[in-house]
Amino acid sequence: MRIKLGQLTAELKKGLKPIYFITGDEPLQLGEMADEIRKAARLAGYDNREVITVDANFEWNQLAFLADSMSIFADKKIIDLRLPSGVPGTDGAKALVSYCGRLQEDNLLLITAGKLASAALKTRWFEALDKQGIVIQVWPLEGQDLITWLQQRLQQRGLSADTDGLRLLASRVEGNLLAAAQEIEKLYVLYGEGNLSQQQIFEVVADNSRYDVFKLIDSVLSGRVDRIVKILSGLRGEGIAAPVVLWALTREARSLIKIKWAIASGQSRDLAYKNNQIWDKRKQLISHTLNRLSDKDLTSILKLGAKADRQIKGQQSGDAWETLREICLMFGIVK
C-alpha cells in the first residue's frame, strides 16, 4: 500500500505491517521515517535488528538466511535492508518476491532505497512489496511544501517565524533539509523557544554573509555609489544567494515606508524609530535617507524588488543581480 510521508505516523498507530519500503533521494526524510518505524517496532517487541547493505559483494541469499534464522531467545527481529542504488537487480528481485511469498510474523523488513525510476514501479518485486507492506516515496521539497516543512520543524522546537522569515530561511538552505534542521537547532540553542524575528534568522542562518550584507545596506543608505558597486560585486563573487541581498534591501525599503507613514500620521520621529527598531547609531543615517527619498522613490524600489524576485525564480528574463544593482543605486542617488 502506498502512502504519503505525512500519513506514516497514523498508519503505525493502526499496527505494524510486515514490510516497509522507503525510497527517495532526500536523506533527512528518509532517515527520520526509518527511525520512526524502528521505534514503533521496538515498542512492539522487535528487540533484535540485523542491518545489511546491498553493495557489489552482497549475496541476496543472506536475506532468506536472516528471515529463517532465529535467535536463541526467539525474539522478534527487524531486518534493516539498505539499497542505495534503488535497484535490486535480477537476483535481488527474485529474493524480494520470494520473501513476500513466505512472510514470517516475527520478522519486520525495513528497506531504505535510493530514488526509483518510474519503470521500477511496474516490476514484480515492487508490486510484491506494495501488496504486502507500506511503500513511501520521498521527494525533495520545494516552494510552499518547503515553507510548510520549515514551519512544522520550527514548531517542534517551540519556535515560530513570520512568512518573510520562513522565506529567508528557505532561500538559505536551498532545499537541503539536513542543513535546514541544523540551522533550526542553532536558532533554538541561541534563542530558546518563542517567535523569531527576521533579523534573528538573518544573523544566524546567513552567518557567513551577514556582515558584508549589512555593509551594503549602510553604503546604500549613505549614498556611497563606489562602495555600493564594490560590495555588491564582492557578494556576487563570493556566491552569496541573491534572495538574501534582495531580502535585506526590500526590508529596509519597507521599514522606511513604515516610518514615513508613522511620522505623517502625527507620530514623533523618535517613537517611529523606536517602533521600527532604529537605534541611536543609525538614526542619523536613517534621517538623511528619509529626507532624500520620497514615498514614490521607495515604491519604485519595491517594484524593482518584485522584478528581481521574479528573475531569481526564473519567471522573468534578465539578470537579477543587475536589478539588485539598480535598486542599490536608486537608494543611493535619488534626490
Buried (B, 14 or more C-beta within 10 A) or exposed (E): EEEEBEEBEEBBEEEBBBBBBBBBBBEBBBEBBBEBBBEBBBEEEBEBBBEBEBEEEBEBEBBEEBBEEBEEEEEBBBBBBBBEEBBBBEEBBBBBBBBBEEBBEBBBBBBBBBBBEEEBBEBEBBBBBBEBBBBBBBEBBEEEEBBEBBBEBBEEBEBBBEEBBBBBBBBBBEBBBEBBBBBBEEBBEEBEEEEBBBEBBBBBBBEEBBEBBBBBBBBBBBBBBEBBBBBBEEBBEEEBBBBBBBBBBBBBBBBBBEBBEBBEEEBEBEEBBEEBEBEEEBEEBBBEBBEBBEEEBBEBBBEBBEBBBBBBEEEBEEEBBEBBBBBBBBBBEBE
